[in-house]
Amino acid sequence: MDINSELYDGKSLADIFSEIHKNTDSKRAQINSFIMKMVQLIRTPEDAAVIGPIVQGFLEVNVKNDEHLVRVAQIAQRIVSVGVKSNASLDGLLSESEKEALLKDITTEIQDLQEDVKDLDDVFAEK
């Protein structure tokens, strides 16, 4: 299997990576924009106490996004290397524990992002 082979619905691994990269860049720009807006809202120490943890959360999201990209790249590397070595099944690329860990990370990340958006909406609603 190579990176341009169709996986499903006309999508190749290269297409999926391209989408992931575009989405990550978009999210990074949004997060940076939110951080800049939030920093401008800080006028008092109390504002800093409220806004600081939210900004920290967004920075952590950026780091987690980068970690997830590295994991996706590792999976892709495995797919390509298995394709080069043989026509082995894709089922052997990830162990069950790795699959469960990825699903758990994705679920946690979605929940964290939803909470961050809710917190941000609350902060902007107060101002």
N, C-alpha and C positions, 0 to 999 in steps of 0.2 A: 504494500500500500504506500502510495506517496501522498504528499501533502495536498496535491491538487485532485486527488481521487474524490469522487462524489460519495458523500456519507449518507445524505438524505435530502429529499426535495430540491435537488440541484445545488446543494451546499457542499462545498469542500472544506477540508480542515483549514485551508488558507483563508477561505471566506469567513469562517467562524472566528479565526484569529483577528482578521481585519475588523469585524464587528466588535469583538472584545476590546481591541485597541481604541477604536473610535469611542465606544461607550466609556472606557476608562478615562480617556482624555477629556470627554465631556463632563464626567463626574468630577474630575480633578479641577476643571475650570469653575464648575458650580460651587464646589467646596471652597476654593480660594476666594471666589466672589462673596460667598456668605461670610467667610472669616473677615474679609476686609470691611464689609458692612457692619459686622458685629463689633469689630474693634473701634469703628467710628462712633458707635453708640456708647462707649465707655466714657463717662463724665465724672463719676465718683467711685470711691473704693467699693461701694455697695454694687454698683453696676459691674465692676470688674469681678466681684465675687459671684455674681449671677452668670455673667457671660463667659468668664474664663473656662469653667468646666465644659460649656457647650463648644467653645473653640477647641479645647483639648480633644473632645469627642470627635470632631471633624478631622483633626489631624490624625487621630488613631484610625479613622476610617480610611484615610489616604494610605496609611501604612498597611492596613489589612488588604486593601485593594491590590497593592503591589505584591503582597505575599500570595494572594490568590492567582495573580498573573504568573508568578514563578511556578506555582503548582500546575497550572494549565500548560505551561511550556514544558514541564517535566513529563506530563501525560503525553503531549504531542511527540516529544522526543522518544518516548517508549513506543508509541504507535509507529513512527517512522522506522525505528530500529527493528521492530518486530517485522515490519513489511519488508525491510531489506534482507533480513536473515531468512525469513520463510513466509509462507502464506498462512501463518498461525492465526487462530481465532483471537478476536479482540477481547474475549472474556478473560484471558489470562493476564491482561495488562495491570489490573488493579486487584489487590486482595479484597476480601469482604470488609476487613477492618479499614482499609484505605477508602473504600466506597462510603462506608458509614461515616468516617471522619469528614469526608468532603461534604456529604449531605448535611451533617451536623453543623459544619462551618457555614454553609450557605444559609441554612435556616437561622442560625444565630446572627449572621450578618444582616439578613433581611429584617429581623426583629430589631436589631440595633439601629438600622437606618430609619425604620418607621418611628422609633422612639425619638431619634434625633430630629426628624422632620417635625414631629409633634411638639417637641421642646422649642424648636426654632419658631414654629407658628405661634406658640404661646408668647415667646419673647417679643416677636414683632407685633402681636395683638396688644400687648401691654404698652408699647411705645406709641 
